[in-house]
Amino acid sequence: MSITARELTNNKIWLAPLAGITDNPFRAICKECGADVVVSEMVSVDGLLYNQDRSLEYAEFEESQRPFGLQLFGSDPEIFKKALDIALTKNPDFIDINMGCPVKKVTKRGAGSALMNTPDIAASIVRETKKILEPLNIPLSVKFRSGWNMFSTNSLEFGKQMQDAGADIICLHPRTREQMFSGKSNWKLIAELKKAVNIPIIGNGDVLVIEDMIAMYEQTGCDSVMIGRGAMGKPWLFKQVKNYLKSGNIEPITTAEKLEIIKRHLEFMIFHKGEKQAVYEMRTHFSHYTKGFRGGAKIRNRINRLFDVEQILILVEELYNTQ
Ligand SMILES: Cc1cc2nc3c(=O)[nH]c(=O)nc-3n(C[C@H](O)[C@H](O)[C@H](O)COP(=O)(O)O)c2cc1C
């Protein structure tokens, strides 16, 4: 059963694509906490063509994670076309195109946020991708920034061009490429774009706590909110959002609930990757789970030297229970 762009975006909470973070286990835990829509880490279209097995691993997902979006990046419309055949064998619910990545390795090849400097190529990628997706009823979203730098802010024009080229959904993270992640994202640009297009728009940037989500909806009129860093080490933010939407109250998540969620995340990780790899890969997540805690640095150091899951969990429990 295919899903429409409106169904994907009607007051939905999205988990942002986060390279190195939003793998299968992390998406699973965010979904379980209440994220409505999840997106893969970014996958290179060139990688899909030339290093298929490795790249396709990023496109794996569980049925319980639907609706699931597969995010692609690249700069050549012809390669996009060929790579889509491979990507679609995984049967994602929608395809997202990354036009916002600021990392040099990506932009120097004309991909990610560099596409905001070449809107004609960006539009051509969208047109060619749409030709393949439309007959299959698979929505296409495009994620981008406010522009390359403060002198070339073009999100309004660019968003309209992507709509005209065939995008079904657009997602704006209103920082320039040069800003990377510094400064504040400029939500006014989301509000401005929302008024100018008639496809759904997802607001993204600096939604770190539930009050930010409420403010983002109010200030921008966006159709959906996407959360990235706010969920790193805090997947329970989605649970709080769900509780709020049900009751209208902002309820704190208890320490016991948080610890239960961390355990579930670890279980998902072990299920997908085996215990040895899970312990290794969870180190990144434990660094987020212990961030800002009194005594957190010491615990992180100890966790990074441990290989036993039970011992790691005891340390995390101790840390959470003594704050
Ligand atoms: C560690 C990390 C990895 C990211 N990876 C991706 C990615 O693969 N694709 C993408 O479109 N954006 C990526 N982003 C950007 C986020 O999706 C999001 O646009 C940005 O973090 C702003 O939202 P936030 O303030 O909610 O974090 C990444 C951001 C971070 C911090």
The ligand as a Gaussian input file, in Angstrom:
#p B3LYP/6-31G(d) Opt

LIG

0 1
 C       25.599000      13.819000      13.139000
 C       24.735000      14.396000      12.066000
 C       24.545000      13.696000      10.889000
 C       23.722000      14.218000       9.875000
 N       23.513000      13.490000       8.745000
 C       22.631000      13.924000       7.804000
 C       22.294000      13.129000       6.674000
 O       22.789000      12.001000       6.490000
 N       21.402000      13.647000       5.780000
 C       20.823000      14.885000       5.957000
 O       20.016000      15.303000       5.133000
 N       21.114000      15.640000       7.024000
 C       21.978000      15.185000       7.948000
 N       22.219000      15.934000       9.062000
 C       21.436000      17.181000       9.277000
 C       20.148000      16.873000      10.059000
 O       19.298000      16.007000       9.357000
 C       19.372000      18.156000      10.389000
 O       19.019000      18.791000       9.193000
 C       20.187000      19.127000      11.233000
 O       20.857000      18.446000      12.284000
 C       19.295000      20.229000      11.826000
 O       18.291000      19.685000      12.618000
 P       18.403000      19.590000      14.232000
 O       18.659000      20.972000      14.731000
 O       17.084000      19.010000      14.654000
 O       19.554000      18.684000      14.528000
 C       23.077000      15.465000      10.061000
 C       23.286000      16.169000      11.244000
 C       24.090000      15.659000      12.248000
 C       24.268000      16.425000      13.529000

